[in-house]
Amino acid sequence: ATQNEAGVKFDWPAHNFSLTAAVFEIEKDNVIEQTATPNVNGVNYWVVVGSVKSQGAEVDLQWKPRPHIQLRGGYAYVDAFVSGSLTAANIGAPARNVPHHSANLWARYNVPAGALKGFGVGFGGAYQSERVGVTTNNEAMQFRMSSFVKLDAALYYGWSRYSFALNIKNLTDKRYFPGG
């Protein structure tokens, strides 16, 4: 694999704010992926995809407007595709399980004083755009997984040097496919 990346990081301590941003290009050779076709032993076959190139940009923000409030967010754009293959028809095919757009946002509040000091609550979500489940340009064989938004929450408790968390995933019980 070959990776080229350039980025910046900006910290503004007086306002408890930080930002990181990067652009990247990654090329992997000899990529394989599992198929949905099992052999006689029930084990799925693997096929050689070839070379896969991904390029894009990402940005992450963190901000603490108050010592007991934290906000985090991020966005990524990725264009991933087959850049070389023994199967010429697959060149340019979108890479499997890679959304073009993904984003996340998380907020956390920690009780700063009083009887509930040490307790905290968090809430956030993640978004992924549509993506394909098979690396191919053949529309008849390709299936697409829908975009989705997933909401999560968490309860926290910090005591002495210990911390505990209860994470609640997929609050809305949304049906989604993280991969195919």
Buried (B, 14 or more C-beta within 10 A) or exposed (E): EEEEEEEEEEEEEEEBBBBBBBBBBBBBEEBEBEEEEEEEEEEEEEEEBBBBBBBBBBBBBBBBEEEBBBBBBBBBBBBBBBBBBEBEEBBEBBBBBBBBBBBBBBEBBBBEEEEEEBBBEBBBBBBBBEBBBBBBBEEEEBEBBEBBEBBBBBEBBBEEEEEEEEEEEEEEEEEEBEEE
